């Protein structure tokens, strides 16, 4: 199970829900900073009217469900990859990363890619 598509859907629906709520809101915002920092305040007061309330809340709820699904899919994907290791893939990876000079040690008269790069 791949978590990429549910995560994309979750981010899109969360963004749409927040956008719907914020686009139709009316309110005020106040911020005051002071010293000591315990005297600082942030006050946000907004009211959303109309169908954006129900639609925005529904989209945010759907986005949270999709986010939980993506998190579960990511856990399952990592556990499956942990226990379903294929040794053939590991051996092919080791063979691909072997240095070219190893062949030259076995066969000193062979022409390796390292020597070819130095000639150019």
ABEGO torsion letter per residue (X at the ends): XBAAAAAAAAAAAAAAAAAAAAAABBEBBBBBBBOBAAABBBBBBBBBBEAAAAAAAAAAAAAAAAAAAAAAAAAAAAAAAAABBBAAAAAAAAAAABBAAAAAAABAABBBAAAAAAAX
